[in-house]
Amino acid sequence: MAPSIKKKSSSSVLGSDDIERHDASTLEDSSEASVGAQIEREKDHEIKYRSCSWQKLGITAALLFSEYICLAILSFPWSFSILGLVPGIIVTLTVAATVLYTSLILWRYCLKHPDIRDVCDIGKKLFGGSELAYNVTAVFFILNNTFIQALHVLVGARLLNTLTNSSQCTVVFAVRTFSAVTMGIAVLLAIIFAGIQDHPFGYIAGDEPIVTVISLPGTTYVAGMSAFLNISYTFIGQITLPSFIAEMENPLDFPKALWAVTIAEMVVFSLCGALVYHWVGNQYMTSPGFGSLQEPYKKIAFSFAIPTIIFLGSLYSTVSARFVFFRLFKNSHHRHSNTVVGWSAWAGILAATWVVAFIIAEVIPFFSDMLSLMSSLFDGWFGFIFWAMAYLELNPGKKRWENTSKTIQTIINYFFILLGLYFLVAGTYVSIQSIIDSYHAQAVGVLASTSERPRVCGTEFTPVLQKRMNAGREIGKLNYDQRMDGSTTVQIYLHIISANETVEGGNIPDDKIATQIDVLNASFKPSGFSFVSKTLRTVNETWYFNATQLSKYETEMKAALRQGGKDALNVYIVGLTNEDILGWSTVPLELDFSVQNDGVIVHNSCFIGGSSTIFNEGKTLVHEVGHVRLLHFFRTPRLDYSKSETQWFGLYHPFDGGCAPGDYDYVADTPVEDWPKGLGGARLDVTLAPIFLDSILFVCVSLALCFAILMDLE
């Protein structure tokens, strides 16, 4: 039975007394009469719009669940890592209560105006029937929905990259009513896996996850505001509620679904944020939280997000298309009949929204930044200002101040208007600044790839390397003197693997090889190293395309081609189909790691003069050689490496180590940075000098290696 507004207590925290009993009864009667008339008019139409109900699970209730139980939940751990655990939970519960309150104001406003079909109608009524207000609201309405589609294009691309290790992206147009359930499973798995995995992705031995009750000292306004906007975005979804209410057979049933969703939100969002943050910590946090999971946990959890990624993007495209379609065919039979013109227009509108969404996703390929921008641009209006104005209209003049409850609510709603303006102005500034910072932190090829993650070094790090780092810390504290006489020469065997003998097939000319070796020598010269090379060419299409990391083809290729002894450096240039990886250097899985597998692999496009901009200046090979192992280079006396066939230069990625006193590997890596380039969210403040171990941007002008601890000390 539908709930009666007039029976609600005047002390309700939701302020149900802001509509008097007489007015509430009038709203019910007028709403039921209007809805009944609309249903009667649609009775003989092929396409009916007033068809949703509370009882039809999978329609209104499912729409609400799918709107809120979404991938943005996995941004909560990141937000908690910025705000701190306690402030994060407080913000979550406060925003949830605020959105529930304003959503019920919206619902009551729709009861008063049962002819409302969407938020644009509300905008028109709130501003005195202004057509300009209607059109401006319409623009923001469609942009909001298109940005949400763009977010799901972005996440869909990341999903495909995670599951298939490819850079292709696909948009599938399908609607599944079980998406909220599968997304709930995905979130649950993310929480469980974060708890049962030994360490979060990117873990460094001895550097345990750090969890703070309040925000860390030095947390910037931009970071804090971005975290708040991420939380707010996930809750604020009132923009589509008028459309849902407009299609319900009995709009009085709407609060049932709203309450169910809000309770689920408060529990799930808080638990997800707190638990994942507890297990992952500040330095290993990513957004969304799937990135903090190890393989294969990441793929398993991410897989359950597929229905929601598809469904929620499709939901918002449908809402936008419905609005435009109604505007185009306002009084036309195409609106209610299955006609070629009608369905063609519908398909065309949907396609147009996805094209725009794709462009937005390419321009802003950062998950948390896009959430923040969407929240600042749209949530101020559609989360606060509109519904505060609706409250003031429902309670005109002296009614706003007639008792203590209404006085408090009136003050709160005036505050909501100011808060909405703050969202719009300060929030937009913060979001744009954060996007700029993200672009500075990552080399992103706009309109080049839908992957948020740039091309990276594929070198993996193991407990053995972590032990060496720990030993390095101790040795560094003893201030061992560097013994570099500048006479170390390394023999390189450069294997050019190609599909055929043409340049297009991967065969690299001698002049480019000579230039590449010159770059390598110039880079390592300040450290006393030089390289002499011998070029070996092999035509093998299978190896060229398929010698991926740790594959049987990599092992087969190295077994057949490797030259020299333990002190020789073998470099293999291949043209893998996966262009996300620049290259990699092998590391010892155990101390007696076979010399046969030792060496460096670099993608053909990243060799000097290759097809990859930014990465084709010769620095990719410099980067990988920085990781590679060579027996004659150094020996760490605190660890027994006598059984190991090989040793290595042993340089780490920028935020795998640094020169901060008492920390990391005492190897200077990059200039001072607030954010790492490859670990997706860890924050370290270290004083660093430039070298080419920044796996994202190869823009350093010099190579200042500091080998004070990694030398032959005997």
C-alpha positions as CSV (number, residue, x, y, z in Angstrom):
1,M,0.0,0.0,0.0
2,A,1.4,3.4,-0.9
3,P,2.7,5.4,2.0
4,S,0.7,8.4,3.1
5,I,2.6,11.6,3.5
6,K,0.1,13.1,5.8
7,K,0.7,10.3,8.3
8,K,4.4,11.0,8.7
9,S,5.6,12.4,12.0
10,S,6.4,16.2,12.1
11,S,9.7,15.3,13.9
12,S,10.9,13.3,10.9
13,V,14.6,14.0,10.1
14,L,13.6,14.3,6.5
15,G,11.4,17.2,7.2
16,S,8.1,15.7,6.0
17,D,6.3,18.5,7.8
18,D,7.4,21.0,5.3
19,I,4.2,20.2,3.4
20,E,1.1,20.6,5.5
21,R,-1.2,17.7,5.9
22,H,-3.8,19.4,3.7
23,D,-1.3,20.2,1.1
24,A,0.1,16.7,1.1
25,S,-3.3,15.2,0.6
26,T,-3.9,17.6,-2.3
27,L,-0.6,16.6,-3.8
28,E,-1.5,12.9,-3.6
29,D,-4.9,13.5,-5.2
30,S,-3.7,15.7,-8.0
31,S,-0.7,13.4,-8.7
32,E,-2.9,10.3,-8.9
33,A,-5.4,12.1,-11.1
34,S,-2.8,13.4,-13.5
35,V,-0.9,10.0,-13.7
36,G,-4.2,8.2,-14.2
37,A,-5.0,10.5,-17.1
38,Q,-1.6,9.9,-18.7
39,I,-1.9,6.2,-18.4
40,E,-5.3,6.3,-20.0
41,R,-3.9,8.4,-22.9
42,E,-1.2,5.8,-23.5
43,K,-3.5,2.8,-23.3
44,D,-3.8,2.4,-27.0
45,H,-0.2,3.4,-27.9
46,E,2.3,0.8,-29.1
47,I,5.0,2.4,-26.9
48,K,4.0,3.2,-23.3
49,Y,6.1,5.3,-20.9
50,R,4.1,5.1,-17.6
51,S,5.0,1.4,-17.0
52,C,7.4,1.3,-14.0
53,S,6.4,0.2,-10.5
54,W,7.9,-0.8,-7.2
55,Q,6.7,-4.3,-7.6
56,K,8.4,-4.8,-10.9
57,L,11.8,-5.4,-9.6
58,G,14.4,-4.7,-12.3
59,I,12.6,-1.5,-13.4
60,T,12.5,1.5,-11.1
61,A,14.2,-0.2,-8.2
62,A,16.8,-1.8,-10.4
63,L,17.5,1.5,-12.2
64,L,18.1,3.2,-8.9
65,F,20.4,0.3,-7.6
66,S,22.3,0.3,-10.9
67,E,22.7,4.1,-10.8
68,Y,24.3,4.1,-7.3
69,I,25.8,0.6,-7.0
70,C,28.5,1.4,-9.6
71,L,32.2,1.4,-10.2
72,A,32.6,4.8,-8.6
73,I,32.3,3.0,-5.3
74,L,35.9,1.9,-5.8
75,S,37.0,5.5,-5.6
76,F,36.1,5.6,-1.9
77,P,39.3,3.9,-0.7
78,W,41.3,6.5,-2.6
79,S,39.2,9.3,-1.1
80,F,39.7,7.8,2.4
81,S,43.5,7.7,1.8
82,I,43.4,11.5,1.1
83,L,40.9,12.6,3.8
84,G,41.8,10.0,6.5
85,L,39.7,7.2,7.8
86,V,37.5,9.0,10.2
87,P,36.9,12.2,8.1
88,G,36.2,9.9,5.1
89,I,33.5,8.0,6.9
90,I,32.0,11.2,8.3
91,V,31.9,12.8,4.8
92,T,30.3,9.6,3.4
93,L,27.5,9.5,5.9
94,T,26.8,13.2,5.7
95,V,26.6,13.3,1.9
96,A,24.3,10.2,2.0
97,A,21.9,11.8,4.4
98,T,22.0,15.1,2.4
99,V,21.2,13.3,-0.9
100,L,18.4,11.4,0.6
101,Y,16.9,14.6,2.0
102,T,17.1,16.5,-1.2
103,S,15.8,13.5,-3.2
104,L,12.7,13.4,-1.1
105,I,12.2,17.2,-1.7
106,L,12.5,16.4,-5.4
107,W,9.9,13.6,-5.1
108,R,7.5,15.9,-3.4
109,Y,8.1,18.6,-6.0
110,C,7.2,16.0,-8.7
111,L,4.1,15.1,-6.9
112,K,3.0,18.8,-6.9
113,H,3.8,19.0,-10.6
114,P,2.9,15.6,-12.1
115,D,3.4,16.9,-15.6
116,I,7.2,16.9,-15.0
117,R,8.9,14.5,-17.3
118,D,12.6,15.3,-16.6
119,V,14.9,17.6,-14.8
120,C,14.6,20.2,-17.5
121,D,10.9,20.7,-16.7
122,I,12.0,21.3,-13.1
123,G,14.5,23.9,-14.2
124,K,11.8,25.7,-16.2
125,K,9.4,25.7,-13.3
126,L,11.9,26.8,-10.7
127,F,12.8,29.8,-12.8
128,G,9.3,31.0,-13.4
129,G,8.5,29.1,-16.6
130,S,11.6,30.5,-18.5
131,E,12.3,28.8,-21.8
132,L,15.9,29.9,-21.4
133,A,16.2,28.1,-18.1
134,Y,14.7,25.0,-19.7
135,N,17.3,25.1,-22.5
136,V,20.2,25.8,-20.2
137,T,19.1,23.0,-17.9
138,A,18.8,20.7,-21.0
139,V,22.4,21.4,-22.0
140,F,23.7,20.6,-18.5
141,F,21.4,17.6,-18.4
142,I,22.7,16.1,-21.6
143,L,26.3,17.0,-20.8
144,N,26.1,15.3,-17.4
145,N,24.8,12.1,-19.0
146,T,27.4,12.2,-21.7
147,F,30.2,12.7,-19.2
148,I,28.9,9.6,-17.4
149,Q,28.9,7.7,-20.6
150,A,32.5,8.9,-21.2
151,L,33.4,7.6,-17.7
152,H,32.2,4.2,-18.7
153,V,34.0,4.3,-22.0
154,L,37.2,5.0,-20.0
155,V,36.5,2.3,-17.5
156,G,35.5,-0.1,-20.2
157,A,38.8,0.4,-21.9
158,R,40.7,-0.2,-18.7
159,L,38.6,-3.3,-18.1
160,L,39.5,-4.7,-21.6
161,N,43.2,-3.8,-21.0
162,T,43.1,-5.6,-17.7
163,L,41.4,-8.7,-18.9
164,T,43.0,-9.1,-22.3
165,N,46.3,-7.2,-22.0
166,S,45.4,-5.2,-25.2
167,S,44.9,-1.6,-25.9
168,Q,41.7,-2.0,-27.9
169,C,38.4,-0.6,-26.5
170,T,34.9,-1.5,-27.2
171,V,31.5,0.0,-26.3
172,V,28.7,-2.5,-26.2
173,F,25.1,-1.3,-26.2
174,A,23.2,-3.6,-23.9
175,V,21.0,-3.3,-20.8
176,R,21.1,-5.9,-18.1
177,T,19.0,-5.6,-15.0
178,F,21.3,-7.7,-12.9
179,S,24.2,-5.2,-13.2
180,A,23.7,-3.9,-9.7
181,V,24.1,-7.4,-8.4
182,T,27.2,-8.1,-10.3
183,M,28.7,-4.8,-9.4
184,G,28.0,-5.6,-5.8
185,I,29.9,-8.9,-6.2
186,A,32.8,-7.0,-7.9
187,V,33.0,-4.6,-4.9
188,L,32.7,-7.5,-2.4
189,L,35.5,-9.4,-4.2
190,A,37.7,-6.3,-4.3
191,I,37.3,-6.0,-0.5
192,I,37.9,-9.7,0.1
193,F,40.9,-9.9,-2.2
194,A,42.4,-6.8,-0.7
195,G,42.2,-8.6,2.6
196,I,43.5,-12.0,1.7
197,Q,46.3,-11.0,-0.7
198,D,49.8,-11.1,0.9
199,H,50.6,-7.5,-0.1
200,P,49.0,-4.9,-2.3
201,F,50.1,-4.4,-5.9
202,G,53.5,-2.6,-6.1
203,Y,54.4,-3.6,-2.5
204,I,58.0,-2.9,-1.5
205,A,59.5,-5.1,1.3
206,G,59.6,-3.3,4.6
207,D,57.3,-0.5,3.4
208,E,54.1,-1.7,5.0
209,P,50.8,0.0,4.2
210,I,50.2,3.2,6.1
211,V,46.7,4.0,7.3
212,T,45.9,7.3,9.0
213,V,42.9,8.2,11.1
214,I,43.0,11.8,9.8
215,S,44.5,13.3,6.7
216,L,48.3,13.3,6.3
217,P,50.1,16.6,7.1
218,G,50.7,18.5,3.9
219,T,47.6,17.2,2.2
220,T,46.8,19.9,-0.4
221,Y,43.5,21.6,-0.9
222,V,43.3,20.3,-4.4
223,A,43.7,16.7,-3.2
224,G,41.3,17.0,-0.3
225,M,38.6,18.7,-2.5
226,S,39.1,16.1,-5.2
227,A,38.5,13.4,-2.6
228,F,35.3,15.1,-1.4
229,L,34.1,15.6,-5.0
230,N,34.7,11.9,-5.7
231,I,32.5,10.9,-2.7
232,S,29.8,13.4,-3.6
233,Y,29.6,12.3,-7.2
234,T,28.9,8.7,-6.3
235,F,25.9,9.7,-4.2
236,I,24.5,12.6,-6.2
237,G,22.3,11.2,-8.9
238,Q,19.1,13.2,-8.6
239,I,19.4,14.4,-12.1
240,T,17.7,11.3,-13.5
241,L,15.1,10.8,-10.7
242,P,12.4,13.0,-12.4
243,S,12.6,10.7,-15.4
244,F,12.2,7.6,-13.3
245,I,9.3,9.1,-11.3
246,A,7.7,10.2,-14.6
247,E,7.5,6.6,-15.7
248,M,6.1,5.1,-12.5
249,E,2.5,3.9,-12.5
250,N,2.3,5.1,-8.9
251,P,4.9,7.7,-8.0
252,L,4.0,7.5,-4.3
253,D,5.9,4.2,-4.2
254,F,9.2,6.0,-5.1
255,P,10.6,6.5,-1.6
256,K,10.6,2.7,-1.0
257,A,13.3,2.3,-3.6
258,L,15.1,5.5,-2.5
259,W,15.4,4.3,1.1
260,A,16.6,0.9,0.1
261,V,19.3,2.3,-2.1
262,T,20.4,4.9,0.5
263,I,20.8,2.3,3.3
264,A,22.8,0.1,0.9
265,E,24.9,3.0,-0.1
266,M,25.8,4.0,3.4
267,V,26.8,0.4,4.4
268,V,28.6,-0.6,1.2
269,F,30.4,2.7,0.5
270,S,31.7,3.0,4.0
271,L,32.8,-0.6,4.3
272,C,34.5,-0.6,0.9
273,G,36.3,2.6,1.6
274,A,37.4,1.7,5.1
275,L,38.4,-2.0,4.5
276,V,40.2,-1.6,1.2
277,Y,42.1,1.5,2.6
278,H,43.0,-0.5,5.7
279,W,44.6,-3.3,3.7
280,V,46.1,-1.2,0.9
281,G,47.3,1.9,2.7
282,N,48.3,5.3,1.4
283,Q,51.3,4.4,-0.6
284,Y,49.7,1.6,-2.7
285,M,46.3,3.2,-3.3
286,T,44.8,3.4,-6.8
287,S,41.5,4.8,-8.1
288,P,39.5,2.7,-8.8
289,G,40.6,0.3,-6.1
290,F,41.0,-2.7,-8.5
291,G,44.4,-1.4,-9.4
292,S,45.7,-2.2,-5.9
293,L,45.0,-5.9,-6.3
294,Q,47.5,-8.4,-7.4
295,E,47.0,-10.7,-10.3
296,P,44.8,-12.7,-10.8
297,Y,42.6,-11.0,-8.1
298,K,42.4,-7.9,-10.2
299,K,41.0,-9.7,-13.3
300,I,38.5,-11.7,-11.3
301,A,37.0,-8.7,-9.4
302,F,37.1,-6.5,-12.5
303,S,35.2,-9.1,-14.5
304,F,32.1,-8.8,-12.3
305,A,32.0,-5.0,-13.2
306,I,31.2,-5.8,-16.8
307,P,27.4,-5.6,-16.6
308,T,27.4,-2.4,-14.8
309,I,30.0,-0.8,-17.1
310,I,27.7,-1.7,-20.0
311,F,24.4,-1.1,-18.4
312,L,25.0,2.2,-16.6
313,G,26.6,3.9,-19.6
314,S,23.7,2.7,-21.7
315,L,21.2,3.9,-19.0
316,Y,22.4,7.5,-19.2
317,S,22.6,7.4,-23.0
318,T,19.0,6.2,-23.0
319,V,17.9,9.0,-20.7
320,S,19.6,11.6,-22.9
321,A,18.2,10.1,-26.1
322,R,14.7,10.0,-24.6
323,F,14.9,13.7,-23.8
324,V,16.1,14.6,-27.3
325,F,13.7,12.2,-28.9
326,F,10.7,13.8,-27.1
327,R,11.9,17.2,-28.2
328,L,12.2,16.2,-31.8
329,F,8.8,14.4,-31.9
330,K,6.9,16.4,-29.3
331,N,3.4,15.8,-30.9
332,S,4.3,13.2,-33.5
333,H,3.0,9.7,-33.9
334,H,6.6,8.6,-34.2
335,R,6.8,9.1,-30.5
336,H,4.3,6.4,-29.7
337,S,4.5,4.1,-32.8
338,N,7.1,1.7,-34.2
339,T,8.1,3.6,-37.3
340,V,11.3,3.6,-39.4
341,V,11.7,7.3,-38.9
342,G,11.3,7.0,-35.1
343,W,13.7,4.1,-34.6
344,S,16.2,5.6,-37.0
345,A,16.2,8.9,-35.1
346,W,16.5,7.0,-31.8
347,A,19.5,5.0,-33.0
348,G,21.1,8.2,-34.4
349,I,20.7,10.1,-31.2
350,L,22.2,7.2,-29.2
351,A,25.2,7.0,-31.6
352,A,25.8,10.7,-31.3
353,T,26.0,10.6,-27.5
354,W,28.5,7.8,-27.6
355,V,30.7,9.6,-30.1
356,V,30.9,12.7,-27.9
357,A,31.4,10.4,-24.8
358,F,34.4,8.8,-26.5
359,I,36.0,12.1,-27.3
360,I,35.6,13.3,-23.7
361,A,37.1,10.0,-22.4
362,E,40.1,10.6,-24.7
363,V,40.7,14.1,-23.5
364,I,40.3,13.3,-19.8
365,P,41.7,9.8,-19.4
366,F,42.0,9.9,-15.6
367,F,39.3,8.2,-13.5
368,S,39.4,10.2,-10.3
369,D,39.8,13.5,-12.1
370,M,36.9,12.9,-14.4
371,L,34.7,12.1,-11.4
372,S,35.8,15.3,-9.7
373,L,35.1,17.4,-12.8
374,M,31.7,15.8,-13.3
375,S,30.8,16.5,-9.7
376,S,31.9,20.1,-9.8
377,L,30.2,21.0,-13.1
378,F,26.9,19.3,-12.5
379,D,26.4,18.3,-8.8
380,G,26.2,21.8,-7.6
381,W,23.1,22.4,-9.6
382,F,21.5,19.0,-9.7
383,G,22.6,17.9,-6.2
384,F,21.9,21.0,-4.2
385,I,20.7,24.3,-5.8
386,F,17.7,22.9,-7.7
387,W,16.3,21.0,-4.7
388,A,16.9,23.9,-2.2
389,M,15.0,26.1,-4.6
390,A,12.2,23.5,-4.8
391,Y,12.0,23.4,-1.1
392,L,11.6,27.2,-1.0
393,E,8.8,27.0,-3.6
394,L,7.0,24.2,-1.7
395,N,7.3,26.4,1.4
396,P,6.7,30.0,0.2
397,G,6.9,33.2,2.3
398,K,6.2,32.9,6.0
399,K,5.6,29.1,5.9
400,R,9.4,28.7,5.8
401,W,9.7,30.2,9.3
402,E,6.4,29.1,11.0
403,N,8.1,26.6,13.4
404,T,11.5,25.5,14.6
405,S,11.8,22.6,12.2
406,K,11.0,24.6,9.1
407,T,13.3,27.4,10.3
408,I,16.2,24.9,10.5
409,Q,15.4,23.4,7.2
410,T,15.1,26.8,5.5
411,I,18.5,27.7,6.8
412,I,19.9,24.4,5.6
413,N,18.4,24.8,2.1
414,Y,19.8,28.4,1.8
415,F,23.2,26.8,2.8
416,F,22.7,24.2,0.1
417,I,22.4,27.0,-2.5
418,L,25.8,28.4,-1.3
419,L,27.3,24.9,-1.2
420,G,26.2,24.3,-4.8
421,L,27.8,27.5,-5.9
422,Y,31.0,26.4,-4.1
423,F,30.9,23.1,-5.9
424,L,30.6,24.9,-9.2
425,V,33.4,27.5,-8.7
426,A,36.0,26.0,-6.3
427,G,35.2,22.4,-7.4
428,T,35.8,23.2,-11.1
429,Y,39.0,25.0,-10.3
430,V,40.3,22.0,-8.3
431,S,39.2,19.5,-10.9
432,I,40.9,21.4,-13.8
433,Q,44.1,21.8,-11.7
434,S,44.1,18.1,-10.9
435,I,43.8,17.2,-14.5
436,I,46.7,19.5,-15.4
437,D,48.7,17.9,-12.6
438,S,47.8,14.5,-14.0
439,Y,49.0,15.4,-17.5
440,H,52.2,16.7,-16.0
441,A,52.6,13.4,-14.2
442,Q,51.9,11.2,-17.2
443,A,52.6,11.4,-20.9
444,V,49.2,10.9,-22.4
445,G,48.7,10.8,-26.1
446,V,45.4,12.6,-26.5
447,L,43.1,10.8,-29.0
448,A,45.7,8.0,-29.2
449,S,44.6,5.4,-26.8
450,T,41.7,4.8,-24.5
451,S,44.0,3.3,-21.9
452,E,44.4,5.4,-18.8
453,R,47.7,3.7,-18.0
454,P,50.5,4.9,-20.3
455,R,53.1,2.7,-21.9
456,V,55.3,1.3,-19.2
457,C,58.4,-0.7,-18.4
458,G,57.5,-4.3,-17.8
459,T,60.4,-5.1,-15.4
460,E,59.0,-7.0,-12.4
461,F,60.6,-6.8,-8.9
462,T,60.9,-9.8,-6.6
463,P,61.7,-10.5,-3.0
464,V,65.4,-11.0,-4.0
465,L,65.6,-7.4,-5.3
466,Q,63.7,-6.2,-2.2
467,K,66.3,-7.9,0.0
468,R,69.1,-6.1,-1.9
469,M,67.3,-2.8,-1.4
470,N,67.1,-3.4,2.3
471,A,70.8,-4.3,2.4
472,G,71.5,-1.2,0.4
473,R,69.9,1.0,3.0
474,E,72.3,-0.4,5.7
475,I,75.3,0.0,3.5
476,G,74.3,3.5,2.5
477,K,74.2,4.6,6.2
478,L,77.8,3.5,6.6
479,N,78.8,6.0,3.9
480,Y,80.9,3.6,1.8
481,D,83.0,5.5,-0.7
482,Q,82.2,5.1,-4.4
483,R,85.0,3.3,-6.4
484,M,84.4,4.2,-9.9
485,D,87.5,4.5,-12.1
486,G,85.7,5.1,-15.3
487,S,87.2,2.1,-17.1
488,T,84.3,-0.4,-17.0
489,T,83.3,-1.5,-20.6
490,V,80.3,-3.6,-21.2
491,Q,79.9,-5.9,-24.3
492,I,76.5,-5.6,-25.8
493,Y,75.1,-8.2,-28.2
494,L,72.3,-6.4,-30.0
495,H,69.8,-8.9,-31.5
496,I,67.5,-7.4,-34.1
497,I,64.6,-9.7,-34.5
498,S,62.3,-9.0,-37.5
499,A,59.4,-10.5,-39.3
500,N,61.2,-10.1,-42.6
501,E,64.2,-8.3,-44.0
502,T,62.4,-5.0,-44.6
503,V,62.4,-2.0,-42.4
504,E,58.6,-2.3,-42.2
505,G,59.1,-5.8,-41.0
506,G,61.3,-4.7,-38.1
507,N,64.8,-4.7,-39.6
508,I,66.7,-1.7,-38.2
509,P,69.3,0.0,-40.3
510,D,73.0,0.2,-39.1
511,D,73.0,4.0,-38.8
512,K,70.1,3.9,-36.3
513,I,71.9,1.2,-34.3
514,A,75.0,3.3,-34.2
515,T,73.0,6.3,-33.0
516,Q,71.3,4.3,-30.3
517,I,74.6,3.0,-28.9
518,D,75.9,6.6,-28.9
519,V,72.9,7.6,-26.8
520,L,73.6,4.7,-24.4
521,N,77.2,5.7,-24.0
522,A,76.5,9.4,-23.5
523,S,73.9,8.5,-20.8
524,F,76.2,6.3,-18.8
525,K,79.4,8.2,-19.3
526,P,79.1,10.2,-16.1
527,S,79.0,6.9,-14.2
528,G,82.2,5.5,-15.8
529,F,80.5,3.0,-18.1
530,S,80.9,2.5,-21.8
531,F,79.4,0.0,-24.2
532,V,80.7,-1.7,-27.3
533,S,78.1,-3.5,-29.5
534,K,77.9,-6.3,-32.0
535,T,74.7,-6.5,-34.1
536,L,73.1,-9.9,-34.8
537,R,70.1,-10.1,-37.1
538,T,67.5,-12.8,-37.0
539,V,64.3,-13.2,-39.2
540,N,61.7,-15.0,-37.1
541,E,58.1,-13.8,-37.4
542,T,57.0,-15.9,-34.4
543,W,59.6,-14.4,-32.1
544,Y,59.1,-10.9,-33.5
545,F,55.4,-10.8,-32.6
546,N,55.0,-13.3,-29.7
547,A,58.2,-13.2,-27.5
548,T,56.2,-11.6,-24.7
549,Q,57.4,-11.4,-21.1
550,L,57.9,-14.9,-19.5
551,S,56.4,-16.6,-22.5
552,K,57.8,-19.8,-24.0
553,Y,58.8,-17.8,-27.1
554,E,60.9,-15.5,-25.0
555,T,62.7,-18.5,-23.4
556,E,63.1,-20.2,-26.8
557,M,64.5,-17.0,-28.4
558,K,67.0,-16.4,-25.7
559,A,68.1,-20.0,-25.6
560,A,68.8,-19.9,-29.4
561,L,70.4,-16.5,-29.6
562,R,72.2,-15.5,-26.4
563,Q,75.9,-14.7,-26.9
564,G,78.9,-14.2,-24.5
565,G,79.4,-15.1,-20.9
566,K,78.2,-13.8,-17.6
567,D,79.5,-10.3,-18.1
568,A,77.8,-9.9,-21.5
569,L,74.7,-7.8,-22.0
570,N,72.2,-9.3,-24.6
571,V,69.6,-7.0,-25.9
572,Y,66.7,-8.2,-28.0
573,I,64.6,-5.9,-30.2
574,V,61.1,-7.3,-31.0
575,G,57.8,-5.9,-32.4
576,L,55.2,-7.3,-30.0
577,T,51.5,-6.8,-30.8
578,N,51.0,-5.4,-27.3
579,E,52.3,-1.8,-27.5
580,D,51.5,-1.0,-23.9
581,I,54.9,-2.4,-22.8
582,L,58.1,-0.4,-23.8
583,G,60.4,-3.3,-22.8
584,W,61.7,-5.1,-19.8
585,S,64.8,-6.4,-18.1
586,T,64.9,-9.8,-16.5
587,V,65.4,-10.2,-12.8
588,P,66.4,-13.2,-10.8
589,L,63.5,-15.3,-9.6
590,E,66.0,-17.0,-7.3
591,L,69.7,-16.6,-6.6
592,D,70.8,-19.2,-9.1
593,F,68.9,-17.6,-11.9
594,S,70.1,-18.9,-15.2
595,V,72.5,-16.7,-17.2
596,Q,70.7,-17.9,-20.4
597,N,67.7,-15.8,-19.6
598,D,69.5,-12.7,-18.6
599,G,69.1,-9.6,-20.8
600,V,66.9,-6.8,-22.0
601,I,64.0,-6.8,-24.4
602,V,62.8,-3.5,-26.0
603,H,59.9,-2.9,-28.3
604,N,60.9,-2.1,-31.9
605,S,58.9,1.1,-31.9
606,C,60.8,2.4,-28.9
607,F,64.2,1.9,-30.4
608,I,65.8,5.2,-31.5
609,G,63.9,6.6,-34.6
610,G,61.0,4.2,-34.0
611,S,57.4,4.9,-34.5
612,S,56.5,5.7,-30.9
613,T,56.7,9.4,-30.2
614,I,58.4,10.4,-26.8
615,F,59.8,6.9,-26.4
616,N,61.8,6.8,-29.7
617,E,64.7,9.0,-28.6
618,G,66.9,6.2,-27.4
619,K,66.1,6.5,-23.7
620,T,64.0,3.4,-23.5
621,L,67.1,1.2,-23.9
622,V,68.9,3.4,-21.4
623,H,66.0,2.8,-19.0
624,E,66.1,-0.9,-19.3
625,V,69.9,-1.2,-19.1
626,G,69.5,0.6,-15.8
627,H,67.7,-2.5,-14.5
628,V,69.9,-5.1,-16.1
629,R,72.2,-7.5,-14.3
630,L,75.9,-7.9,-14.8
631,L,78.2,-10.0,-12.7
632,H,81.3,-7.8,-12.9
633,F,79.6,-4.6,-11.8
634,F,79.3,-4.8,-8.1
635,R,78.8,-7.1,-5.2
636,T,76.9,-6.4,-1.9
637,P,78.9,-7.9,1.0
638,R,76.0,-8.0,3.4
639,L,74.2,-10.6,1.3
640,D,75.7,-13.9,-0.1
641,Y,75.5,-13.8,-3.9
642,S,78.2,-16.3,-4.4
643,K,75.8,-18.8,-5.9
644,S,74.2,-16.4,-8.3
645,E,75.5,-16.6,-11.9
646,T,74.8,-12.9,-12.5
647,Q,74.5,-9.5,-10.8
648,W,72.9,-6.4,-12.2
649,F,73.0,-2.6,-12.3
650,G,70.0,-2.8,-10.0
651,L,68.4,0.6,-10.5
652,Y,64.8,0.8,-9.5
653,H,61.9,2.8,-10.9
654,P,61.5,6.4,-9.5
655,F,59.2,5.5,-6.7
656,D,60.7,2.0,-6.0
657,G,63.6,3.8,-4.4
658,G,65.3,7.1,-3.9
659,C,68.0,9.1,-2.1
660,A,66.1,10.2,1.0
661,P,68.4,9.5,4.1
662,G,67.7,6.1,5.5
663,D,65.2,5.1,2.9
664,Y,65.0,3.3,-0.4
665,D,68.0,2.3,-2.5
666,Y,70.0,5.4,-2.4
667,V,69.9,5.7,-6.1
668,A,68.8,9.1,-7.4
669,D,66.0,8.6,-9.8
670,T,63.9,11.7,-10.8
671,P,63.4,15.3,-9.9
672,V,61.2,16.0,-6.8
673,E,57.7,14.7,-7.5
674,D,54.6,14.6,-5.3
675,W,53.1,11.7,-7.3
676,P,54.7,8.7,-8.8
677,K,54.4,7.8,-12.4
678,G,53.8,4.1,-12.3
679,L,52.3,3.0,-9.0
680,G,49.0,4.8,-9.3
681,G,48.6,6.9,-6.2
682,A,51.5,6.3,-3.8
683,R,52.7,9.6,-2.4
684,L,56.4,10.1,-1.5
685,D,58.3,13.3,-1.0
686,V,61.9,12.7,-1.9
687,T,64.8,14.8,-3.2
688,L,65.9,13.2,-6.4
689,A,68.2,13.9,-9.3
690,P,67.3,13.1,-12.9
691,I,68.0,9.8,-14.6
692,F,66.2,7.7,-17.2
693,L,64.4,5.4,-14.8
694,D,61.2,7.4,-15.0
695,S,59.2,4.8,-17.0
696,I,56.7,7.4,-18.3
697,L,58.5,10.5,-19.4
698,F,61.9,10.3,-21.1
699,V,62.7,14.0,-20.9
700,C,65.8,14.1,-18.6
701,V,68.8,16.0,-19.9
702,S,71.5,14.2,-17.9
703,L,72.2,11.0,-16.1
704,A,73.4,11.5,-12.5
705,L,73.7,8.0,-11.1
706,C,74.6,7.7,-7.4
707,F,76.2,4.3,-6.9
708,A,77.7,5.0,-3.4
709,I,76.3,1.7,-2.0
710,L,76.3,-0.6,-4.9
711,M,80.0,-1.1,-5.6
712,D,82.7,-3.8,-5.2
713,L,83.6,-2.9,-1.7
714,E,86.4,-5.5,-1.2
